[in-house]
C-alpha cells in the first residue's frame, strides 16, 4: 500500500520533498471526494457528514447552530430556454457568491440539482435570518455571465431557515429547513421563510420577502 519510499541514509531535503508530495496527493484525493466539480463547493456526501458532526457538537455545548436550505427559482426554465451550459454557468455564479459571503467556519454544499445547503455554526436563528436576507438581496442584484452564449442572466433564490434549538436530530433540522424552503416557494419565491415550532403543531413563519 505504499506510495513512495526513501533509502537509508537519506537526505533531509529529499525526505521533505517526498512528504510534501504525499500531502499534496492526499489533498487532491480529499478534494476529489468532497468537492462538487461543477460548482467548487462541498458535495452532498460531505454535507451529510458535517451536519451530523456539528449537530452532535452543538447539542453537547448547547450552542446555536442554524441551517439554510435554498434553491434557484425557476431553474428548469433557464435550462429549457438557454440550454444546460447556461444552467451550469448560473450554478457556478450562485455557488461562488454564496461561498464568498459566508465566514470561514460556515460551509456551503450543493445538496442536489439547483439546491444548496448552508451550515452556520455558532449562529442564532435571528442572525441566520438576517444573513440569509442579505444573501437573497445580493443574488437578485447579480448578473450571471454565460460566455459560451454571450448572455447575462439574472436569477432569484428562495430560502428556508431552521435552528437546532429544541430539535432532536440533524435529520429533523434538515427537514425543518426544507419545510421552510417549501413555504418560501409556495408564497411566491424570492423570499426567506423561517421554521417555527409551536405547542399546537409545526408552523412556518415568513421571515422576509
ZANU-463246 format. One record per residue: residue in three letters; x, y, z of N, C-alpha, C, CB in turn. Coordinates in steps of 0.001 Angstrom, whole numbers, padded with zeros to 6 digits, always signed. Glycine has a CB too. Layout:
# residues N
AlaXYZXYZXYZXYZ
...
This chain:
# residues 209
Unk+000794-001212+000000+000000+000000+000000+000830+001266+000000-000900+000004+001172
Unk+002151+001154-000043+002999+002348-000003+002972+003080-001336+004439+001972+000359
Unk+003039+004415-001274+003070+005236-002484+004489+005603-002888+002254+006498-002281
Unk+005402+005615-001917+006769+006046-002202+007678+005477-001109+006874+007620-002274
Unk+008980+005663-001253+009916+005183-000226+011186+006008-000301+010235+003663-000407
Unk+011981+005978+000763+013312+006579+000759+014295+005520+001228+013374+007858+001668
Unk+015486+005593+000711+016524+004648+001137+017357+005286+002239+017429+004226-000061
Unk+017895+004463+003120+018703+004937+004240+020188+004711+003941+018295+004218+005554
Unk+021046+005681+004218+020769+007017+004758+020134+007919+003696+022066+007661+005291
Unk+019366+008893+004148+018674+009756+003195+019004+011223+003456+017157+009531+003269
Unk+018800+012019+002426+018965+013459+002551+017668+014065+003091+019351+014096+001183
Unk+017804+015005+004033+016609+015607+004631+015769+016339+003579+017009+016579+005755
Unk+016422+016963+002594+015690+017691+001546+014839+016727+000728+016670+018455+000621
Unk+015406+015534+000451+014655+014529-000310+013444+014056+000482+015558+013329-000669
Unk+013646+013818+001785+012547+013365+002633+011427+014412+002670+013055+013071+004060
Unk+011805+015680+002850+010805+016748+002922+010023+016849+001613+011478+018096+003243
Unk+010708+016675+000494+010027+016749-000799+009023+015613-000954+011047+016709-001945
Unk+009414+014421-000513+008515+013274-000619+007293+013442+000308+009274+011970-000275
Unk+007530+014001+001500+006413+014252+002418+005466+015288+001812+006934+014736+003803
Unk+006033+016341+001231+005213+017384+000586+004389+016793-000552+006107+018530+000052
Unk+005008+015936-001354+004296+015291-002462+003136+014434-001954+005263+014428-003286
Unk+003386+013708-000858+002345+012853-000288+001187+013691+000250+002926+011972+000831
Unk+001498+014830+000879+000456+015714+001403-000367+016313+000264+001078+016835+002258
Unk+000311+016699-000820-000398+017245-001988-001336+016206-002583+000603+017725-003057
Unk-000853+014967-002660-001674+013896-003213-002884+013640-002320-000845+012608-003378
Unk-002662+013652-000995-003762+013445-000054-004802+014550-000189-003235+013386+001388
Unk-004353+015805-000366-005278+016930-000516-006108+016782-001780-004513+018257-000542
Unk-005469+016365-002872-006190+016197-004133-007245+015096-004037-005211+015882-005262
Unk-006887+014009-003358-007845+012906-003174-009023+013382-002330-007158+011679-002504
Unk-008715+014136-001256-009772+014638-000382-010714+015570-001144-009164+015369+000825
Unk-010129+016468-001949-010951+017399-002725-011799+016658-003758-010064+018441-003424
Unk-011225+015615-004338-011951+014851-005350-013186+014183-004755-011037+013798-005981
Unk-013101+013763-003501-014225+013043-002889-015195+013967-002155-013701+011999-001925
Unk-014774+015202-001835-015610+016072-001016-016173+017278-001761-014827+016547+000155
Unk-015591+017607-002915-015953+018838-003620-016790+018539-004859-014695+019616-004014
Unk-017867+019312-005038-018675+019216-006252-017900+019851-007406-020067+019911-006061
Unk-017665+019094-008463-016770+019544-009527-017314+020736-010304-016502+018412-010475
Unk-018609+020812-010473-019179+021907-011262-019121+023236-010519-020619+021591-011634
Unk-019495+023216-009236-019656+024473-008501-018480+024803-007586-020912+024419-007686
Unk-017603+023839-007344-016432+024030-006479-016806+024328-005021-015575+025160-007022
Unk-018000+023899-004601-018342+023929-003181-018449+022476-002722-019687+024729-002914
Unk-018678+022255-001426-018757+020885-000922-019924+020132-001547-018891+020886+000598
Unk-019789+018802-001603-020850+017989-002185-021790+017448-001099-020246+016830-002992
Unk-022798+016721-001535-023819+016205-000616-023214+015257+000419-024922+015485-001400
Unk-022266+014441+000006-021644+013492+000927-020964+014192+002091-020639+012630+000191
Unk-020232+015257+001780-019553+015986+002848-020570+016688+003748-018562+017011+002259
Unk-021599+017264+003135-022645+017918+003931-023259+016950+004938-023740+018485+003015
Unk-023592+015738+004499-024215+014754+005392-023329+014462+006604-024506+013453+004630
Unk-022013+014333+006365-021081+014082+007468-020962+015299+008374-019702+013697+006926
Unk-020840+016470+007775-020600+017697+008524-021788+018072+009401-020286+018831+007573
Unk-022994+017983+008864-024165+018408+009632-024388+017484+010839-025421+018425+008730
Unk-024124+016189+010672-024264+015271+011809-023237+015591+012901-024101+013806+011341
Unk-022002+015826+012466-020935+016140+013429-021230+017449+014158-019569+016229+012713
Unk-021611+018477+013405-021896+019782+014020-023111+019719+014934-022119+020840+012941
Unk-024123+018948+014562-025314+018841+015409-024946+018199+016749-026423+018016+014698
Unk-024155+017140+016709-023731+016492+017951-022924+017460+018814-022899+015229+017647
Unk-022012+018186+018194-021162+019125+018931-021988+020237+019570-020104+019729+018002
Unk-022912+020794+018811-023722+021887+019331-024738+021404+020373-024443+022586+018187
Unk-025175+020158+020234-026087+019601+021239-025381+019460+022584-026633+018233+020778
Unk-024117+019034+022548-023345+018886+023790-023072+020239+024444-022020+018167+023511
Unk-022714+021221+023625-022309+022523+024164-023486+023477+024361-021292+023163+023245
Unk-024672+023082+023847-025868+023933+023922-025674+025252+023173-026222+024217+025386
Unk-024788+025252+022179-024565+026455+021374-025489+026440+020162-023082+026557+020927
Unk-025679+027615+019577-026605+027745+018446-026009+027151+017169-026965+029223+018219
Unk-026855+026520+016388-026494+026009+015062-027679+026269+014140-026123+024468+015105
Unk-027430+026909+013022-028514+027175+012072-028213+026533+010729-028728+028688+011900
Unk-029278+026207+010021-029161+025587+008704-030073+026338+007731-029529+024063+008759
Unk-029561+026580+006539-030343+027227+005488-030380+026309+004272-029748+028622+005116
Unk-031574+026016+003789-031731+025297+002530-032234+026307+001503-032720+024068+002674
Unk-031646+026291+000318-032012+027274-000690-031924+026674-002085-031115+028506-000586
Unk-032775+027130-002986-032597+026735-004387-032967+027875-005330-033442+025495-004707
Unk-032528+027728-006567-032704+028764-007578-034121+028691-008129-031662+028614-008719
Unk-034804+029822-008120-036184+029874-008600-036245+029662-010115-036830+031220-008227
Unk-037188+028819-010541-037450+028573-011967-036182+028158-012731-038050+029828-012609
Unk-035352+027338-012074-034095+026938-012709-034331+026093-013962-033234+026162-011720
Unk-035362+025276-013944-035677+024442-015120-035916+025317-016348-036923+023556-014846
Unk-036521+026469-016130-036793+027381-017243-035490+027899-017856-037661+028562-016768
Unk-034473+028100-017019-033157+028533-017524-032590+027469-018447-032171+028812-016353
Unk-032612+026218-017999-032101+025117-018822-032908+024942-020107-032113+023816-018026
Unk-034227+024998-019979-035090+024781-021145-034962+025902-022167-036541+024652-020707
Unk-034783+027131-021703-034734+028288-022602-033352+028515-023188-035177+029530-021871
Unk-032322+028401-022343-030980+028789-022783-030003+027620-022891-030421+029808-021841
Unk-030407+026432-022419-029540+025265-022507-028785+025004-021215-028564+025435-023636
Unk-028208+023807-021136-027542+023387-019903-026236+024120-019654-027282+021911-019941
Unk-025589+024632-020690-024389+025436-020471-024736+026680-019666-023738+025827-021815
Unk-025859+027290-020000-026314+028468-019258-026663+028081-017818-027540+029115-019955
Unk-027337+026949-017660-027672+026479-016318-026438+026243-015474-028482+025209-016396
Unk-025420+025633-016080-024164+025383-015364-023489+026690-014955-023210+024552-016234
Unk-023520+027670-015848-022914+028969-015542-023625+029641-014380-022945+029881-016773
Unk-024948+029546-014355-025726+030119-013250-025375+029416-011936-027250+030003-013533
Unk-025286+028098-011965-024934+027344-010757-023562+027753-010225-024954+025837-011045
Unk-022602+027912-011119-021250+028309-010695-021256+029704-010075-020276+028271-011890
Unk-021966+030623-010709-022013+032000-010192-022667+032050-008823-022771+032914-011162
Unk-023805+031388-008685-024543+031386-007417-023712+030728-006308-025896+030650-007580
Unk-023104+029590-006615-022300+028883-005612-021132+029750-005148-021778+027548-006181
Unk-020473+030410-006085-019352+031285-005735-019796+032444-004865-018682+031815-006990
Unk-020949+033010-005175-021467+034128-004388-021808+033685-002966-022706+034730-005066
Unk-022486+032552-002847-022830+032040-001516-021565+031799-000695-023651+030734-001629
Unk-020583+031174-001312-019337+030847-000624-018608+032113-000179-018431+030007-001532
Unk-018567+033116-001032-017829+034353-000731-018462+035154+000403-017744+035222-001975
Unk-019768+035009+000588-020475+035810+001588-020471+035175+002983-021900+036031+001144
Unk-019993+033937+003087-020018+033250+004383-018680+033335+005100-020406+031794+004198
Unk-018696+033024+006388-017472+033002+007180-016686+031716+006902-017800+033124+008687
Unk-015433+031711+007343-014598+030516+007163-015153+029325+007928-013166+030796+007614
Unk-015865+029586+009019-016395+028489+009838-017692+027911+009273-016631+028971+011259
Unk-018335+028623+008330-019557+028141+007693-019199+027260+006498-020454+029328+007249
Unk-020147+026456+006039-019909+025736+004793-021106+025876+003866-019617+024254+005069
Unk-020818+025814+002588-021851+025771+001557-021674+024473+000810-021773+027005+000590
Unk-022768+023749+000591-022698+022474-000126-023796+022424-001181-022829+021274+000854
Unk-023485+021784-002286-024522+021546-003291-025302+020315-002839-023905+021347-004743
Unk-026551+020528-002473-027370+019459-001908-027900+018542-003002-028532+020045-001104
Unk-028123+019109-004171-028614+018324-005302-029246+019237-006331-029624+017262-004837
Unk-028921+019040-007611-029505+019875-008653-029196+021337-008435-030998+019672-008714
Unk-030247+022158-008302-030068+023597-008081-030235+023977-006610-031061+024385-008930
Unk-030227+022987-005712-030426+023249-004280-029100+023231-003530-031384+022214-003672
Unk-028938+024189-002622-027725+024305-001816-028089+024315-000337-026934+025583-002190
Unk-027132+023901+000499-027300+023924+001951-026196+024779+002558-027277+022482+002547
Unk-026574+025640+003494-025613+026475+004199-025644+026082+005668-025926+027997+004011
Unk-024531+025615+006201-024446+025254+007612-023735+026386+008341-023699+023889+007814
Unk-024402+026925+009373-023899+028118+010073-023680+027804+011555-024889+029310+009914
Unk-022487+027299+011915-022208+027015+013329-022148+028302+014153-020886+026243+013467
Unk-022464+028188+015441-022395+029318+016366-023217+030507+015862-020940+029739+016575
Unk-024345+030227+015221-025175+031289+014648-026609+031134+015138-025123+031261+013095
Unk-027125+032170+015781-028507+032129+016255-029458+032175+015065-028794+033302+017228
Unk-030698+031831+015328-031701+031820+014267-031921+033222+013702-033023+031249+014790
Unk-031969+034220+014579-032193+035594+014110-031018+036077+013268-032413+036543+015304
Unk-029800+035726+013667-028619+036105+012878-028622+035392+011527-027322+035774+013652
Unk-029065+034130+011519-029131+033372+010261-030146+033990+009309-029492+031900+010534
Unk-031282+034429+009843-032309+035062+009008-031772+036356+008410-033591+035341+009829
Unk-031082+037147+009215-030514+038420+008734-029495+038176+007623-029850+039193+009898
Unk-028600+037206+007847-027602+036868+006836-028276+036390+005557-026640+035794+007363
Unk-029280+035547+005699-029960+034968+004540-030692+036032+003737-030940+033887+004986
Unk-031308+036973+004408-031996+038057+003707-030997+038906+002914-032771+038940+004709
Unk-029821+039130+003485-028774+039854+002755-028325+039076+001523-027571+040125+003671
Unk-028214+037752+001676-027849+036899+000539-028908+036976-000560-027665+035438+000997
Unk-030163+036925-000162-031261+036980-001138-031186+038263-001965-032629+036889-000421
Unk-030983+039385-001289-030897+040671-001984-029676+040732-002898-030849+041818-000972
Unk-028573+040175-002421-027336+040173-003216-027531+039372-004492-026159+039596-002399
Unk-028141+038214-004376-028307+037339-005533-029219+037966-006584-028868+035989-005096
Unk-030296+038589-006158-031222+039154-007143-030621+040355-007875-032521+039564-006462
Unk-029526+040911-007316-028904+042076-007950-027712+041704-008832-028459+043060-006889
Unk-027343+040417-008824-026142+039978-009560-026512+039416-010928-025370+038917-008751
Unk-025639+039672-011919-025847+039058-013239-024914+037869-013396-025611+040090-014384
Unk-025444+036791-013980-024663+035572-014207-024202+035551-015664-025500+034288-013865
Unk-022913+035728-015928-022431+035715-017317-022400+034300-017894-021033+036336-017397
Unk-022868+034162-019122-022799+032885-019846-021956+033147-021088-024250+032324-020223
Unk-020652+032985-020955-019729+033383-022021-019954+032599-023305-018298+033202-021563
Unk-020272+031312-023165-020443+030485-024360-021579+030986-025253-020705+029041-023958
Unk-022568+031643-024652-023726+032104-025417-023839+033624-025452-024992+031518-024838
Unk-022817+034292-024912-022807+035757-024875-024078+036302-024216-022664+036325-026298
Unk-024401+035727-023044-025616+036096-022330-025273+036600-020932-026583+034901-022250
Unk-026179+037367-020361-026125+037728-018952-027506+037469-018362-025685+039224-018752
Unk-027570+036558-017396-028857+036159-016828-028973+036594-015371-029043+034644-016940
Unk-030186+036909-014963-030463+037237-013565-031373+036156-012985-031119+038654-013432
Unk-031110+035785-011746-031938+034776-011084-032267+035245-009671-031219+033395-011052
Unk-033244+034589-009072-033551+034801-007659-033504+033449-006958-034950+035487-007472
Unk-033481+033485-005629-033451+032248-004852-034433+032325-003699-032036+031970-004326
Unk-034947+031171-003312-035813+031045-002145-035029+030361-001034-037111+030249-002485
Unk-035313+030744+000218-034525+030266+001353-035422+029773+002488-033601+031375+001862
Unk-035004+028681+003121-035662+028186+004333-034644+028088+005448-036334+026812+004087
Unk-034962+028662+006608-034025+028724+007740-034567+027915+008914-033777+030195+008170
Unk-033699+027114+009522-034085+026398+010743-032945+026459+011751-034455+024920+010429
Unk-033298+026223+013012-032316+026275+014092-032325+024957+014855-032606+027460+015047
Unk-031199+024657+015504-031095+023410+016265-031802+023477+017613-029643+023061+016479
Unk-032256+024656+018012-032900+024814+019317-034164+023955+019407-033245+026295+019572
Unk-034187+023045+020378-035348+022194+020583-035489+021064+019572-036568+023022+020552
Unk-034490+020875+018726-034543+019847+017680-033758+018616+018149-033966+020391+016325
Unk-034271+017426+017859-033681+016211+018414-032613+015565+017537-034755+015222+018669
Unk-032592+015882+016248-031615+015227+015363-031283+016120+014183-032150+013871+014863
Unk-030167+015830+013543-029778+016595+012355-030774+016366+011222-028355+016207+011900
Unk-031378+015174+011182-032387+014885+010154-033595+015802+010319-032829+013405+010223
Unk-033997+016047+011582-035112+016959+011836-034746+018397+011466-035534+016885+013309
Unk-033503+018763+011732-033028+020108+011375-033134+020326+009862-031563+020313+011847
Unk-032727+019320+009090-032816+019397+007628-034270+019436+007175-032092+018204+006978
Unk-035082+018579+007777-036499+018531+007419-037192+019872+007681-037202+017417+008200
Unk-036852+020505+008804-037446+021798+009137-037043+022880+008132-037035+022218+010547
Unk-035766+022889+007758-035291+023877+006779-035942+023623+005420-033742+023828+006652
Unk-036114+022356+005064-036792+022012+003807-038246+022483+003809-036735+020495+003569
Unk-038915+022310+004947-040306+022766+005067-040403+024279+004894-040893+022353+006429
Unk-039454+024992+005501-039440+026451+005372-039161+026865+003927-038387+027066+006314
Unk-038260+026141+003253-037977+026428+001847-039210+026189+000987-036810+025567+001346
Unk-039906+025102+001251-041134+024804+000507-042149+025937+000677-041745+023461+000979
Unk-042253+026450+001903-043193+027535+002161-042787+028814+001417-043282+027806+003666
Unk-041484+029074+001366-040988+030257+000642-041371+030182-000829-039454+030384+000784
Unk-041273+029003-001398-041618+028832-002806-043141+028916-002999-041079+027478-003334
Unk-043860+028368-002046-045319+028403-002119-045841+029840-002016-045928+027537-001004
Unk-045144+030660-001240-045575+032047-001025-045178+032988-002164-044995+032561+000270
Unk-044503+032471-003170-044174+033315-004317-042710+033365-004700-044624+034673-004050
Unk-041846+032659-003988-040419+032603-004291-039710+033938-003994-040218+032222-005756
Unk-038383+033915-004149-037531+035076-003891-037840+035658-002514-037725+036151-004988
Unk-037816+034790-001511-038072+035236-000144-037438+034269+000846-039586+035359+000119
Unk-037385+034713+002098-036832+033902+003184-037964+033503+004113-035719+034673+003961
Unk-038048+032220+004432-039013+031755+005428-038264+031056+006552-040067+030802+004791
Unk-038752+031264+007756-038122+030741+008960-039027+029692+009587-037819+031877+009965
Unk-038449+028543+009912-039243+027467+010518-039481+027767+011994-038533+026095+010354
Unk-040716+027618+012415-041060+027802+013820-041903+026624+014287-041816+029140+014039
Unk-041584+026107+015469-042380+025034+016049-043206+025602+017203-041472+023860+016534
Unk-044489+025280+017219-045362+025766+018287-045945+024583+019044-046493+026659+017717
Unk-046535+024853+020191-047122+023769+021001-048303+023119+020287-047575+024307+022370
Unk-048975+023880+019446-050160+023356+018756-049771+022561+017517-051101+024501+018365
Unk-048509+022606+017160-048071+021899+015961-047006+022693+015257-049242+021632+015019
Unk-046514+022168+014190-045441+022817+013472-045978+023887+012540-044636+021799+012695
Unk-045219+024960+012395-045632+026052+011533-044414+026671+010892-046427+027105+012315
Unk-044610+027326+009774-043526+028024+009103-043852+029510+009101-043313+027489+007651
Unk-042906+030293+009569-043113+031735+009673-042354+032458+008566-042667+032250+011056
Unk-043029+033387+007919-042379+034167+006872-041394+035125+007537-043428+034945+006003
Unk-040131+035098+007057-039112+035927+007670-038764+037138+006819-037878+035113+007927
Unk-039148+037155+005590-038813+038272+004729-039401+038069+003363-037314+038454+004634
Unk-039322+039082+002525-039851+038968+001167-039129+039949+000281-041375+039218+001130
